[in-house]
Amino acid sequence: MFDSIVLPLLLAVATTAGVGMIVPQAARLHRTGATDGVSAVWVGVGVSMNAWWLAYAAASGLWGLVPVSVGGMALYTILAVQLLRLIGPAVLRAVGRGQLIGLVPLVGLAADGWPGAGLAIGLLYGAVFAPAVFAALRSASVAGISPTTWVLALVEAVIWLIYGSTTGDVALIAGGLGGTVMSSLILARLAAAQLAVADRREVALVGGR
């Protein structure tokens, strides 16, 4: 019963969250034009890694990964175009560095075929978010980051961790674990920024009395 009902439901939720997580970020960039804390390297890695997930899905028969992979590639590409418009051609170098990181699974593919590539892809799922984490931690302002994007990223990662643990897929386990940690770090950074703003407002109110 679990396999026939719960797993397909988890797959549907993960697919929705995985594709939908980029939409709030794209909408925020369009609405505000603020790029503070948004990593172009993350966007480049995102394009490459979704292409790898698509290839892994086809090789392993995990067809439930296809919609989220195709959707993710399209939406990360939209983010790249938005950053190009807002920042200029210099952003292309950062996006290109991200895509180079996305070539790492070729080592696993050469060493052990698709099982090796799948493990590398799963481990790199956390690396997809690493540039975003570093940018968020380094930036004085995180005004450009969409909290909704990272809540959905956390939901997706936790579901892939559960799904991978249930089906015994090592790539999904590694990816889900890494994504959970990275998403949590960004959400913690956003929460800290909100607390700092609230503290400054409280100080200003006290000082104005």
N, C-alpha and C positions, 0 to 999 in steps of 0.2 A: 504493500500500500504506500509506504514511504517513497519508494522509487517511482511508482506510477503516478503519484499525485503531488507530493511535496517537491521532488526534484524538478519536474517541469515548471512548477510555480516559482521556485527559486531562480531557475534559468530565465524565466520571463521578467522577474523583478531585476535581476542582475543586468539583463540586456537593456531594460528601460533606463536604469540608473547609469549604466556605462555610456549609452548614447546621450542621455539627457544631461549628464554632468557638465558637458562643454557648453550647453546652451546658455545657462546663466552667466558664464564668463564672457561669452561672445556678446550677450545682451548688455552686460555691464560696460564692456569696452565701447560698444556702439553708443550707449546712453551718456557715459561720462567722459570718454576719451582719455581716462586716467589709466596709465600703464604701470603705476607704482607697484612693485612687488611681483609683477607678472614676468615669468621667465620665457624668453624666446627659445632658449635651449630646450626647455620642457616641451614646447610646442613641436620642435623638430624631432625630439625623441618620440613624442606621441604619434606622429605620422608614421615613422618607421616601425614602431612596435606594434601598432595596429595592423600594419601590413604583414608582420611576422605572425601575429595571432591568426590572421586570415589564412595564411599558408599552413600553419600548424593545424588549424581546424579542418582544412581540406585533407591534409595528410593523415590525420587521426580519426576522421569521421565525426568530429565534434561540431556538428552543424549548428548547434545552438550558439556557437561563438561567431558565426558569420555575420548576423545583423549588427551586433555591437562593434565588430571589427571594421566593417564597411562604413557604418555610421561614424565611428570614431575617426577614421582616416579623413572623411569628408569634413567633419567639424574642426579637427585640428588644423586642416588646411585653411578653413575659413579664419581661424584665429591667426594663422600666419599672415594671411592677406590683411587682416585688420591691423596687426602690429606693423606691417610694412607701410600701411597708409598713415599710421599715427607716428611712427618713429623714423621711417625712411629706410633707404637701402642698406644702412649699416646693420639692420636687424637680420638680414639674410645670412650674414656670417655666423651669427648665433644659432639660427635655425639649422644651418648646414652642420655646425658642430654637433647639434643634437642628433641629426640623421647619421652622422658618423658613429656615434655611440650605438645607434641602432643596428650597426653591422656586426656587433659582437656575437650574436647567435650563429653566424657563419662558422665560427670556431667549433661550436657544439655540433653543428650539422656535419662538418667535415670529420669530426672525431667519432661520432656515434650515431649519425643519421638523425632522423626526426626525434627519437627519444632524447638525444643529447641537445638538439636544438630546442626542444620543448622545455627542458630544464633551464637552459640559458635564458629563454624567453620569460619563463616564470620568475627567475631571479632578477631579470632586468625590469620586470613590471614595477618593482619598487624603485629602480633607477629612473624610470620614466618620471616619477614624482620628485626625485632627489634635486634636480635643478630648481624646481618650483619651491622646494623646502629651503634651499640655500638662499634663493632670491628673497623669500619672505623673511628669513631670519636676518639677512644683511640689510634689508631696506628699512630706512627710517619710517617710511609710510607704507601701509598695505592697502591704501585706498583703491587700488586697481583690482584687488583680489575679490572674487565672488565667494562668500561663505557657502552659498547653496551648492556651488560646484564641488566643494570639498566634503560637504555632508554626503552628497550623492556618491562621490568617489569612495568614501568610507563604507557606505552601504554596499556598493558594488564589491569592494575588496573583501568584506566580511562574508558576503554570499559566495564568492568564488572560493574562499577558504573552506567554507562548509561543504560546498559542492565537490571541491577537489578531495577533501577528506573522506567524503562519502563514497566517491567513485574510485578513489585510489589514484587520482591523476596528480603526479608530483609537480608538474608545471603549474597547475592551478593552485596547489597548496602553497608553493613558493611565492607565486604572484599575489595570492590573497593575503599572505602574511606580510609581505613587503609593502603592499598597498595600504594595508591597515595601519602599519606603523607610520608611513609617510603622511597619509591623510590626517592622522591624529596629530602629528607634529604641526602641520599647517593650521589645523583648527585651534590648537593650543596657542599658536602665535596670534591668530586673529582674536581669540578670547582675551589674551593679554593686552592687545592693542585697545580693545573695547574697554577693558578695566582702566587702562591708563587715561583714556579720554574721560571716563566717568569720574576718575579721581581729580583730573584737572578742572572739570566743571564744578565739582564739590568745593575745591579750594577757592575757585573764583567766586562762588556763591557766598562762602564764608567770609572771604575778603571784602565782598561788596556790602556786607551788613554793617 
